[in-house]
Amino acid sequence: MTTPSESDDIFWMQRALALAQSVLYTTAPNPRVGCVIVRDGRVLGEGATQPPGGPHAEIRALRDAEARQEAVEGATMYVTLEPCSHFGRTPPCVDAVLAARPARVVVAIGDPNPLVNGQGLARLRAAGIAVTTGVCAEDALAINAGFISRMSRGLPWVWMKMAASLDGRSALHNGMSQWITGPEARADGHRWRARSCVVLTGMGTVQKDDPQLNVRGVDTPRQPRKAVVDGRFEIPEDARLFDGTPVIIFTTRDDPAKAARLADKNARVVVLPSATPDRVDLPGVMRWFAQEQVNEVHVEAGAGLSGALVAAGCVDELLLYLAPVLLGDAAGMVRLPMLEHLDAARRYMFIDTERVGADVRLRARVEGTWRTLMQRVALPDAA
């Protein structure tokens, strides 16, 4: 068997990443993982992680190789996340990999889950299997930022979707905002909704727009849960988002009778104590999500809640759609306290710019948070 070059490793890992991307909407709360088994430039088997309770990517790839009547011993296995080494809903993947006896395993990123966290790779190396790590690491983290964030920070990965004019205006002063951007941008936003575990909005948006908060126009077998920040517990019981799918309402006021009525609509009321009257503890909301195994949160809210989430340090990424229009004297995207010095400004790192129909989509991350996650998934190669 010829030894793959660095460019070969990148090529095959990109194929494994494409498999992980193909299950973007279906694996939560588990990570999205792809696996490809290769010998001499030929695929022996490949697969992606199935919905919770189903086989992981490595098992799917090994079964695919078996179905093709291909022997895996001595081959190279490419996997986008460190193979698990613990019993969960399924047995440890590393046991199956060891039994298959590949000569080499190439891993994009480590798994910071305390039940894994390098143990899977240690077992492979102890068995004499060569291990290479860090191939296409940043791309692999981008697919699983939510899972990695939850495992390493105890928080979901949160992006905030906004649509605005070129001068940063999101609505007229009379509240009209539909539609600043075009249909292609709105469709792209639904794809981001579909990959999330929760779509979060505020009470102001419910009152003004009566949104459905569901995914439309995207082929997905799973709808994300809906969540509303409603400090005064004023949500109308006939709001359109109560369509029988799960809804979470975060509030500071305890009203058991109303909560019981909403429970009949499949809504769960979470009362979070707060030092400020009628102001929900937003970092507490994010910790609650993580405890509920929520990996990714998609925020679509008005300027008030959007600004409050940013000010509380709860937003990891901005997903901004800019339309080629100027609105002038109109409402802004976020409401933040006035600054005295530019040093106090909240800064982000641009990571992507893409034309979407007539509009432009910009993505920007909190650089320090991303760097921390990259450190948490880094695994050294064997000496």
C-alpha positions as a Python dict, from the first residue, in 0.01 Angstrom:
ca = {
    (1, 'M'): (0, 0, 0),
    (2, 'T'): (135, 345, -91),
    (3, 'T'): (156, 607, 184),
    (4, 'P'): (-91, 892, 125),
    (5, 'S'): (58, 1240, 87),
    (6, 'E'): (-59, 1550, 274),
    (7, 'S'): (-264, 1653, -31),
    (8, 'D'): (-421, 1305, -38),
    (9, 'D'): (-515, 1341, 328),
    (10, 'I'): (-681, 1676, 260),
    (11, 'F'): (-867, 1536, -42),
    (12, 'W'): (-1012, 1240, 145),
    (13, 'M'): (-1088, 1440, 459),
    (14, 'Q'): (-1284, 1686, 245),
    (15, 'R'): (-1486, 1391, 118),
    (16, 'A'): (-1552, 1286, 479),
    (17, 'L'): (-1653, 1645, 563),
    (18, 'A'): (-1900, 1643, 274),
    (19, 'L'): (-2057, 1332, 426),
    (20, 'A'): (-2081, 1508, 763),
    (21, 'Q'): (-2241, 1807, 590),
    (22, 'S'): (-2499, 1574, 434),
    (23, 'V'): (-2645, 1495, 779),
    (24, 'L'): (-2649, 1857, 896),
    (25, 'Y'): (-3017, 1846, 998),
    (26, 'T'): (-3047, 1501, 1153),
    (27, 'T'): (-2786, 1406, 1414),
    (28, 'A'): (-2847, 1649, 1704),
    (29, 'P'): (-2770, 1630, 1988),
    (30, 'N'): (-2490, 1410, 1852),
    (31, 'P'): (-2217, 1558, 1630),
    (32, 'R'): (-2225, 1541, 1251),
    (33, 'V'): (-1948, 1304, 1148),
    (34, 'G'): (-1831, 1159, 818),
    (35, 'C'): (-1593, 868, 757),
    (36, 'V'): (-1417, 739, 445),
    (37, 'I'): (-1199, 424, 426),
    (38, 'V'): (-938, 430, 150),
    (39, 'R'): (-668, 204, 7),
    (40, 'D'): (-440, 312, -279),
    (41, 'G'): (-672, 593, -383),
    (42, 'R'): (-984, 376, -388),
    (43, 'V'): (-1283, 406, -154),
    (44, 'L'): (-1353, 82, 33),
    (45, 'G'): (-1644, 218, 237),
    (46, 'E'): (-1792, 543, 362),
    (47, 'G'): (-2072, 671, 580),
    (48, 'A'): (-2214, 946, 801),
    (49, 'T'): (-2361, 945, 1149),
    (50, 'Q'): (-2730, 853, 1161),
    (51, 'P'): (-3002, 1008, 1385),
    (52, 'P'): (-2968, 947, 1762),
    (53, 'G'): (-2966, 577, 1840),
    (54, 'G'): (-2843, 488, 1492),
    (55, 'P'): (-2489, 389, 1393),
    (56, 'H'): (-2209, 642, 1392),
    (57, 'A'): (-2006, 731, 1083),
    (58, 'E'): (-1727, 478, 1145),
    (59, 'I'): (-1976, 193, 1180),
    (60, 'R'): (-2159, 299, 864),
    (61, 'A'): (-1832, 310, 672),
    (62, 'L'): (-1722, -32, 799),
    (63, 'R'): (-2060, -183, 711),
    (64, 'D'): (-2040, -23, 367),
    (65, 'A'): (-1698, -182, 315),
    (66, 'E'): (-1837, -519, 424),
    (67, 'A'): (-2128, -482, 182),
    (68, 'R'): (-1876, -413, -96),
    (69, 'Q'): (-1677, -719, 17),
    (70, 'E'): (-1373, -502, 84),
    (71, 'A'): (-1116, -590, 352),
    (72, 'V'): (-1030, -289, 570),
    (73, 'E'): (-717, -430, 733),
    (74, 'G'): (-415, -218, 642),
    (75, 'A'): (-626, 63, 487),
    (76, 'T'): (-651, 430, 591),
    (77, 'M'): (-961, 560, 768),
    (78, 'Y'): (-1051, 929, 750),
    (79, 'V'): (-1294, 1054, 1014),
    (80, 'T'): (-1398, 1411, 1089),
    (81, 'L'): (-1416, 1367, 1469),
    (82, 'E'): (-1223, 1147, 1711),
    (83, 'P'): (-1392, 803, 1736),
    (84, 'C'): (-1593, 767, 2056),
    (85, 'S'): (-1454, 541, 2328),
    (86, 'H'): (-1755, 508, 2560),
    (87, 'F'): (-2094, 340, 2571),
    (88, 'G'): (-2381, 578, 2498),
    (89, 'R'): (-2683, 498, 2284),
    (90, 'T'): (-2439, 284, 2082),
    (91, 'P'): (-2120, 88, 2165),
    (92, 'P'): (-1778, 260, 2136),
    (93, 'C'): (-1677, 314, 1775),
    (94, 'V'): (-1311, 271, 1861),
    (95, 'D'): (-1376, -99, 1941),
    (96, 'A'): (-1504, -156, 1588),
    (97, 'V'): (-1212, 34, 1438),
    (98, 'L'): (-962, -172, 1638),
    (99, 'A'): (-1131, -493, 1524),
    (100, 'A'): (-1106, -383, 1160),
    (101, 'R'): (-730, -322, 1197),
    (102, 'P'): (-667, -29, 960),
    (103, 'A'): (-302, 70, 928),
    (104, 'R'): (-377, 438, 982),
    (105, 'V'): (-654, 663, 1111),
    (106, 'V'): (-665, 1032, 1012),
    (107, 'V'): (-879, 1254, 1236),
    (108, 'A'): (-976, 1616, 1176),
    (109, 'I'): (-1049, 1723, 1536),
    (110, 'G'): (-1061, 1580, 1886),
    (111, 'D'): (-1378, 1530, 2084),
    (112, 'P'): (-1374, 1736, 2409),
    (113, 'N'): (-1651, 1520, 2558),
    (114, 'P'): (-1496, 1416, 2893),
    (115, 'L'): (-1591, 1056, 2810),
    (116, 'V'): (-1371, 1071, 2498),
    (117, 'N'): (-1116, 1358, 2498),
    (118, 'G'): (-820, 1175, 2347),
    (119, 'Q'): (-893, 831, 2490),
    (120, 'G'): (-1008, 691, 2156),
    (121, 'L'): (-688, 793, 1982),
    (122, 'A'): (-476, 666, 2270),
    (123, 'R'): (-629, 321, 2231),
    (124, 'L'): (-563, 322, 1856),
    (125, 'R'): (-199, 416, 1908),
    (126, 'A'): (-159, 158, 2183),
    (127, 'A'): (-271, -105, 1929),
    (128, 'G'): (-2, 5, 1684),
    (129, 'I'): (-233, 200, 1450),
    (130, 'A'): (-74, 518, 1313),
    (131, 'V'): (-281, 829, 1394),
    (132, 'T'): (-270, 1169, 1224),
    (133, 'T'): (-475, 1462, 1357),
    (134, 'G'): (-560, 1818, 1259),
    (135, 'V'): (-636, 1763, 889),
    (136, 'C'): (-899, 2022, 781),
    (137, 'A'): (-954, 2100, 1149),
    (138, 'E'): (-1119, 2439, 1107),
    (139, 'D'): (-1369, 2306, 851),
    (140, 'A'): (-1453, 2016, 1083),
    (141, 'L'): (-1508, 2251, 1377),
    (142, 'A'): (-1738, 2471, 1166),
    (143, 'I'): (-1969, 2174, 1105),
    (144, 'N'): (-1982, 2090, 1477),
    (145, 'A'): (-1927, 2423, 1652),
    (146, 'G'): (-2242, 2369, 1859),
    (147, 'F'): (-2150, 2024, 1984),
    (148, 'I'): (-1792, 2129, 2061),
    (149, 'S'): (-1912, 2444, 2236),
    (150, 'R'): (-2157, 2251, 2453),
    (151, 'M'): (-1899, 1991, 2548),
    (152, 'S'): (-1618, 2238, 2621),
    (153, 'R'): (-1798, 2555, 2745),
    (154, 'G'): (-2129, 2423, 2872),
    (155, 'L'): (-2298, 2659, 2623),
    (156, 'P'): (-2451, 2619, 2276),
    (157, 'W'): (-2309, 2796, 1974),
    (158, 'V'): (-2533, 3098, 1907),
    (159, 'W'): (-2566, 3284, 1581),
    (160, 'M'): (-2789, 3587, 1532),
    (161, 'K'): (-2957, 3632, 1195),
    (162, 'M'): (-3036, 3989, 1087),
    (163, 'A'): (-3155, 4151, 766),
    (164, 'A'): (-3077, 4515, 702),
    (165, 'S'): (-3025, 4791, 448),
    (166, 'L'): (-2680, 4911, 344),
    (167, 'D'): (-2701, 5178, 614),
    (168, 'G'): (-2772, 4918, 881),
    (169, 'R'): (-3147, 4972, 920),
    (170, 'S'): (-3375, 4676, 991),
    (171, 'A'): (-3722, 4832, 1000),
    (172, 'L'): (-3910, 5156, 952),
    (173, 'H'): (-4013, 5345, 1264),
    (174, 'N'): (-4371, 5228, 1208),
    (175, 'G'): (-4247, 4869, 1244),
    (176, 'M'): (-4258, 4770, 877),
    (177, 'S'): (-3972, 4536, 787),
    (178, 'Q'): (-4119, 4285, 538),
    (179, 'W'): (-3934, 4261, 320),
    (180, 'I'): (-3599, 4440, 315),
    (181, 'T'): (-3413, 4147, 161),
    (182, 'G'): (-3521, 3930, -129),
    (183, 'P'): (-3669, 3578, -145),
    (184, 'E'): (-3331, 3410, -198),
    (185, 'A'): (-3194, 3559, 123),
    (186, 'R'): (-3504, 3454, 314),
    (187, 'A'): (-3473, 3099, 178),
    (188, 'D'): (-3108, 3089, 281),
    (189, 'G'): (-3209, 3199, 631),
    (190, 'H'): (-3444, 2901, 653),
    (191, 'R'): (-3154, 2667, 579),
    (192, 'W'): (-2978, 2813, 882),
    (193, 'R'): (-3294, 2766, 1087),
    (194, 'A'): (-3305, 2402, 976),
    (195, 'R'): (-2954, 2323, 1101),
    (196, 'S'): (-3018, 2473, 1444),
    (197, 'C'): (-3165, 2297, 1746),
    (198, 'V'): (-3366, 2603, 1859),
    (199, 'V'): (-3502, 2918, 1693),
    (200, 'L'): (-3511, 3195, 1953),
    (201, 'T'): (-3701, 3523, 1942),
    (202, 'G'): (-3839, 3784, 2178),
    (203, 'M'): (-4182, 3888, 2291),
    (204, 'G'): (-4165, 4207, 2084),
    (205, 'T'): (-4132, 4007, 1764),
    (206, 'V'): (-4423, 3781, 1863),
    (207, 'Q'): (-4643, 4084, 1925),
    (208, 'K'): (-4539, 4268, 1608),
    (209, 'D'): (-4507, 3987, 1352),
    (210, 'D'): (-4684, 3683, 1504),
    (211, 'P'): (-4417, 3458, 1345),
    (212, 'Q'): (-4441, 3084, 1292),
    (213, 'L'): (-4069, 3035, 1365),
    (214, 'N'): (-4066, 2709, 1170),
    (215, 'V'): (-3854, 2592, 877),
    (216, 'R'): (-4018, 2632, 538),
    (217, 'G'): (-3894, 2546, 192),
    (218, 'V'): (-3617, 2317, 320),
    (219, 'D'): (-3626, 1939, 296),
    (220, 'T'): (-3567, 1846, 659),
    (221, 'P'): (-3711, 1560, 867),
    (222, 'R'): (-3672, 1762, 1187),
    (223, 'Q'): (-3807, 2100, 1291),
    (224, 'P'): (-3600, 2290, 1549),
    (225, 'R'): (-3769, 2377, 1874),
    (226, 'K'): (-3907, 2730, 1913),
    (227, 'A'): (-3822, 2955, 2207),
    (228, 'V'): (-3941, 3297, 2321),
    (229, 'V'): (-3790, 3535, 2577),
    (230, 'D'): (-4095, 3684, 2751),
    (231, 'G'): (-4002, 3847, 3081),
    (232, 'R'): (-4356, 3952, 3176),
    (233, 'F'): (-4519, 3631, 3049),
    (234, 'E'): (-4748, 3822, 2816),
    (235, 'I'): (-4738, 3584, 2520),
    (236, 'P'): (-5080, 3551, 2353),
    (237, 'E'): (-5217, 3201, 2390),
    (238, 'D'): (-5339, 3210, 2029),
    (239, 'A'): (-5000, 3302, 1881),
    (240, 'R'): (-4924, 3123, 1555),
    (241, 'L'): (-4611, 2957, 1690),
    (242, 'F'): (-4835, 2735, 1907),
    (243, 'D'): (-4897, 2483, 1630),
    (244, 'G'): (-4844, 2166, 1831),
    (245, 'T'): (-4465, 2155, 1790),
    (246, 'P'): (-4248, 2214, 2099),
    (247, 'V'): (-4222, 2572, 2226),
    (248, 'I'): (-4014, 2698, 2520),
    (249, 'I'): (-4105, 3023, 2694),
    (250, 'F'): (-3850, 3190, 2922),
    (251, 'T'): (-3998, 3429, 3175),
    (252, 'T'): (-3948, 3577, 3521),
    (253, 'R'): (-4313, 3550, 3627),
    (254, 'D'): (-4474, 3234, 3760),
    (255, 'D'): (-4833, 3184, 3642),
    (256, 'P'): (-4918, 2814, 3690),
    (257, 'A'): (-5265, 2844, 3535),
    (258, 'K'): (-5138, 2998, 3211),
    (259, 'A'): (-4844, 2758, 3205),
    (260, 'A'): (-5087, 2465, 3232),
    (261, 'R'): (-5296, 2595, 2942),
    (262, 'L'): (-4986, 2641, 2729),
    (263, 'A'): (-4867, 2291, 2821),
    (264, 'D'): (-5174, 2163, 2637),
    (265, 'K'): (-5028, 2334, 2329),
    (266, 'N'): (-4694, 2153, 2378),
    (267, 'A'): (-4532, 2462, 2533),
    (268, 'R'): (-4293, 2447, 2825),
    (269, 'V'): (-4261, 2750, 3055),
    (270, 'V'): (-3921, 2804, 3218),
    (271, 'V'): (-3912, 3058, 3500),
    (272, 'L'): (-3561, 3196, 3545),
    (273, 'P'): (-3483, 3417, 3846),
    (274, 'S'): (-3331, 3753, 3759),
    (275, 'A'): (-3181, 4041, 3955),
    (276, 'T'): (-3363, 4284, 3725),
    (277, 'P'): (-3745, 4278, 3736),
    (278, 'D'): (-3904, 4133, 3421),
    (279, 'R'): (-3561, 4083, 3259),
    (280, 'V'): (-3483, 3721, 3178),
    (281, 'D'): (-3132, 3604, 3268),
    (282, 'L'): (-3000, 3555, 2913),
    (283, 'P'): (-2677, 3373, 3005),
    (284, 'G'): (-2900, 3152, 3220),
    (285, 'V'): (-3109, 3077, 2911),
    (286, 'M'): (-2797, 2959, 2727),
    (287, 'R'): (-2686, 2742, 3018),
    (288, 'W'): (-3035, 2591, 3031),
    (289, 'F'): (-3017, 2513, 2659),
    (290, 'A'): (-2686, 2334, 2703),
    (291, 'Q'): (-2825, 2125, 2988),
    (292, 'E'): (-3107, 2027, 2751),
    (293, 'Q'): (-2846, 1910, 2495),
    (294, 'V'): (-2905, 2203, 2258),
    (295, 'N'): (-2603, 2244, 2032),
    (296, 'E'): (-2695, 2543, 1814),
    (297, 'V'): (-2929, 2838, 1868),
    (298, 'H'): (-3056, 3050, 1580),
    (299, 'V'): (-3167, 3397, 1695),
    (300, 'E'): (-3416, 3606, 1497),
    (301, 'A'): (-3529, 3892, 1717),
    (302, 'G'): (-3586, 4266, 1731),
    (303, 'A'): (-3327, 4527, 1818),
    (304, 'G'): (-3401, 4508, 2191),
    (305, 'L'): (-3340, 4137, 2251),
    (306, 'S'): (-3065, 4126, 1989),
    (307, 'G'): (-2880, 4404, 2166),
    (308, 'A'): (-2935, 4245, 2506),
    (309, 'L'): (-2795, 3913, 2385),
    (310, 'V'): (-2488, 4083, 2240),
    (311, 'A'): (-2436, 4290, 2556),
    (312, 'A'): (-2463, 3974, 2769),
    (313, 'G'): (-2195, 3800, 2560),
    (314, 'C'): (-2438, 3535, 2437),
    (315, 'V'): (-2382, 3573, 2060),
    (316, 'D'): (-2094, 3384, 1898),
    (317, 'E'): (-2164, 3458, 1533),
    (318, 'L'): (-2348, 3717, 1323),
    (319, 'L'): (-2541, 3611, 1014),
    (320, 'L'): (-2620, 3935, 837),
    (321, 'Y'): (-2809, 3978, 510),
    (322, 'L'): (-2757, 4321, 351),
    (323, 'A'): (-2993, 4451, 85),
    (324, 'P'): (-2881, 4709, -176),
    (325, 'V'): (-3112, 4978, -41),
    (326, 'L'): (-3083, 5282, 186),
    (327, 'L'): (-3358, 5346, 443),
    (328, 'G'): (-3225, 5657, 615),
    (329, 'D'): (-3404, 5747, 937),
    (330, 'A'): (-3520, 5401, 1047),
    (331, 'A'): (-3468, 5148, 1326),
    (332, 'G'): (-3126, 4985, 1367),
    (333, 'M'): (-3039, 4617, 1396),
    (334, 'V'): (-2938, 4612, 1762),
    (335, 'R'): (-2998, 4840, 2056),
    (336, 'L'): (-2678, 4878, 2257),
    (337, 'P'): (-2563, 5127, 2523),
    (338, 'M'): (-2388, 5438, 2395),
    (339, 'L'): (-2010, 5411, 2398),
    (340, 'E'): (-1765, 5674, 2521),
    (341, 'H'): (-1460, 5509, 2361),
    (342, 'L'): (-1409, 5292, 2053),
    (343, 'D'): (-1202, 5053, 2263),
    (344, 'A'): (-1531, 4939, 2421),
    (345, 'A'): (-1683, 4841, 2084),
    (346, 'R'): (-1771, 4476, 2031),
    (347, 'R'): (-1557, 4346, 1750),
    (348, 'Y'): (-1595, 4044, 1526),
    (349, 'M'): (-1390, 3859, 1266),
    (350, 'F'): (-1534, 3835, 914),
    (351, 'I'): (-1528, 3474, 796),
    (352, 'D'): (-1745, 3466, 485),
    (353, 'T'): (-1911, 3691, 227),
    (354, 'E'): (-2152, 3550, -29),
    (355, 'R'): (-2394, 3691, -284),
    (356, 'V'): (-2746, 3556, -221),
    (357, 'G'): (-2985, 3668, -492),
    (358, 'A'): (-2976, 4048, -501),
    (359, 'D'): (-2840, 4063, -146),
    (360, 'V'): (-2513, 3987, 31),
    (361, 'R'): (-2469, 3753, 328),
    (362, 'L'): (-2196, 3840, 575),
    (363, 'R'): (-2078, 3612, 853),
    (364, 'A'): (-1865, 3726, 1145),
    (365, 'R'): (-1749, 3546, 1461),
    (366, 'V'): (-1622, 3642, 1802),
    (367, 'E'): (-1258, 3564, 1733),
    (368, 'G'): (-1156, 3479, 2090),
    (369, 'T'): (-1436, 3227, 2131),
    (370, 'W'): (-1351, 3055, 1804),
    (371, 'R'): (-982, 3040, 1895),
    (372, 'T'): (-1070, 2879, 2229),
    (373, 'L'): (-1277, 2611, 2058),
    (374, 'M'): (-994, 2542, 1813),
    (375, 'Q'): (-763, 2486, 2109),
    (376, 'R'): (-1010, 2247, 2269),
    (377, 'V'): (-1025, 2021, 1962),
    (378, 'A'): (-651, 2021, 1888),
    (379, 'L'): (-482, 1684, 1942),
    (380, 'P'): (-106, 1639, 1902),
    (381, 'D'): (23, 1371, 1668),
    (382, 'A'): (227, 1092, 1819),
    (383, 'A'): (590, 1177, 1881),
}
